[in-house]
Structures are given as C-alpha cells and as structure tokens.
Amino acid sequence: MDTQILIAVGIIAVALIIILVWRVNGRYGKIRPNRYVAEAYEGFRVDPNLIYYISGSDVYPNAIIGIDKAWILESDLWKRKELSSLDMKELVQNMQSKVSEMNMALHGFDIFDNHGRKIGNWFSILGLNMTVEITGDNRAIVYTPPLDTYHDS
C-alpha cells in the first residue's frame, strides 16, 4: 500500500509541476531576430498599422518598438510617438551614431504573443533583456531596456 501511495503522490506532483510550467510559459511572448525589421527601420519606413514607442532619450532612444494597432501596450515607460519618415530618420540616425561609437550595430526583431502571433517589432542593439508579458486579450507589457543601454555595452 505504501508504494502505491508514493506513486500516486509522485504522479500528482509531476502533474502539478507540468501545470505550473504551462501556466507560467503561457503568459509570455517571444522576440525573434528579423533582418527585414532592421531594414525597414534603417530605410526610415513607417508602417501605418503600427503605433510607435521609444524608450530612453527623445533624441537617442535605447529602443524603438512598433505595436500592432489591434494591441494595447500596458506601460507608462514607453513614450508614444507619431512618426513621419523624417522623424524616423532622425531617431534611427541618432541611434546609429551612438552605436557606431561603441563599435556595435542595431538589429531588428519581431515581437510575438504567447500563441506565436506577431504583435509588433523592436529595433535596438543586441544583448538587451527583452521580455513580453501578455496580460489579457490583445494586451501586453513590453519591458523597456535599461536606461543606460549605451553605457553598459
């Protein structure tokens, strides 16, 4: 009898661990590199289906993100920007001047929700902690990079 109880407790423990891992992983999206995203930013192309936000300085942003208009970005740390191609050019060129001083390059990334649907894009240097938390239907928090992005790398 004791062996059967131990087996049952073990099965229940494994099931609880699987459920816990599934629930935790179920709330987070992913960010994947995409060279076409970088080409769009470096070509100063503004996508009318995206709402743009910057993190950090208004002149030298640490990152620029574009979030699909069907989604709500739940964060007061990102600054919403209405961008024209000229505005995009100024921001991207300022970022490029900062990273060239550091012998680095800017990269583009796609942002996906927890179901693998693309919800936007990200433009910044490599090596930043880029976390996407899905908080509800078409609602997400995209955590900003550190304020001293250009000093840490």
N, C-alpha and C positions, 0 to 999 in steps of 0.2 A: 504494500500500500504506500509506503513512504517513497518509493521510486516513482510511482505514478503521480504522486503529488508534486514531486520535484520536476518531473517532465512537464506537467500542466503549468506550474509556475514559470518554468523556463519558456514555454510557448507563449504564455501571456506576456512575459517581459519582452520577448523578441517582437511580438505584435505591437506592444506599446511603443517601443523604440522606432519601429517602422512608421507608425502613425505620426509620431513626433517629428521625425525627419521629413516626412512627406508634408506636414503642415508648415514647418519652417521653410523648406525649399519652395513651397507653393506660393509664398508671398514676394519672392524676389525675381526681378527680371535679370537680363543679361546685357552686356555690352560687348560687341564684336568688332574688330577692325574691318574697315571698308575703305579701300583707296579711292573709290568714287566719291565718297563723302568728302574726303580731303580735297579732291579735285574740284568739287562744287564750291567749297569754301574758298579755295585758292583762286577760283575763277570768279569769285565775288557774286555767285548766283544765289538769289533769294528765292526760296520755294514758297509760293503763296499758300500752300497747305500747312505750313508750319508757323508756330509762334516762337520767336527767338528770345533767348535769355542769355545774359552774361553773368559771370562770377568774377569777383575781384574788381579791379580798377575799371573805370569807364573808358580809359584811354588804352590800357594794356590788360585786357581781360585774361584771367587764368584759363578760362574755357568759354566756349560759346556752345549752346545747345539749341536745337530746333525741336519743338514738341508738336506732334500732330494736333490740329485744332479740335479733334474729337476727344482729346485728353485734357485733364486738368492737372497742372503741376502744383502740388501742395508744398510750397516752400516760399518763405519770405526772403531767403538768402540769395536767390537768383533774381536779377533785375530784368524785367521785361523790356525789350527794345523793339521799336518799329523800325525796321531796317530797309533802306533802299540799297541798290547795288553799290552806290558811292559810300554809304555808311559801312557796309560790309567790307568794302575795300580798305577803308581806313582802319577798322578794327583788326582785320587779318594782317595787314601790313605792319601795324604796330606790334602785334603778337610775333610776327616773323622777325622783326628787328630785335625783340627781346631774346628769342630762342637762338638767333644767329650768334649773339654774344656768348651763349652757353654752348655753342657747337652742337646744337640739337635741332630737331625738326618737329613740325606739327603733324598730327595724324588725325584721321577721321574714323569715326566709329558709328555703327548702328546701335540704337537702343531698342531692346525688345522687352515685352512684358513677360509674365510668368508662363504664358501659353505659347511663346515664340512669335507673337505678332509684333511687327515693327511699329514703334510708337514715336520714333524720332531719331535724332542723330547728335553727335558730340564731336567737338573739334578742340584739340589741346595737345600738349606734349604727352609722351608715353610715361608710364610709371605712376600715374595718379590712381588713388583709390576711387573707383567709380562704382557706386552702389545705387541700384534702382530698387526701391521698395514699392510694391503695388499695394495700395491702401483700400481699394474698392473698385467698382466698375468704372473703368476709364479714368482712374485717379492714381497718381504716382508721386512719390518723392524721389527726386534725383539729388543725391547728396553732392554738395559742392566740393571742389578740390580745396586744399589748404590755401590760406591767403598768401602765404609766402612761397607759392609754387615756383617762381622764377629764382628764388634764393636757395632752395633745398637741393636742386638738381645739380 
